[in-house]
Amino acid sequence: MTAASVPAELLADIARHGEETYPDECCGFLVGTATGEERHVTQIERAANQFDGQRRRRFVIRPEELRRVEEKLEGTCQSVLGFYHSHPDHPARPSAFDRDHAWPWYLYIVLNVAEGHAGPVDAFELEPETREFHAVPFRSAPPPRART
């Protein structure tokens, strides 16, 4: 299991996204680079919640949206590291639905939005053998330096 770093301004963007879509779940992509020890999220890409049902309790990102983001990243050193979504009026931890639809290795950030206000956020990874989520050590990182 690798740790994750996410710049504070990206966590704020995720929180805004969750508040904007409340009472429905928001969702999106975590983009960045991975080393052997840590995943460095350097940007987020919002996604449309395409769940065919009550979006207050579920989210789905269509495969074509994932392909679009992956194609956009081709030729760069960045890749999709995982996904984020909100839990309106529920804790910031994965649900059984989240577990059933998750893929190993990816980073999953879950944000609690209570009564329209962003709250706690946490990070998880799906263990491939047990199909259970485990908390990922994650920290709010300073913004990445511009490359010259």
C-alpha positions, 0 to 999 in steps of 0.5 A: 500500500502506498501513501498519497499526497494531495495539495490543499487547494485540490482538497478544497476543490473536491470540497467545493464540488461536493457542496455544489452537487449536494444532496447528490454525490459528486465524483471525479478523477485523481490525476498525478504521478506515482513513485514506489512509495507515494502517489502525488495527486497534482490535479483533479478532473470532475466527472458527471455522476451517471448513476441511473437511480438515486444519486444521493447514495450512489455514483457511477463514472462511465468508461468513456469518461475514463477513456477521455481523461486517459487520452488527455494524459497520453504523452505526459508523465501523469496518469489517473491515480484514482477517484474521489466522491462525496457521501452526502450526510454519511461518513467519509468511508467507502460503502459496500456499493463502493467496494463492489465497484472498486478496482485494486491499486487505485486511490479512493478519496471519500468526502463527507458532506453534511447538510451541504457543508464539506466535512472530513475527507479520507483516502482508501485503497482496495486490497485485491485478495480480501476485496476490503478497503484499507485506509491509505496514509495521506497528507495535504501537500504543498502545491506542486512547483511549476516546472521550468 
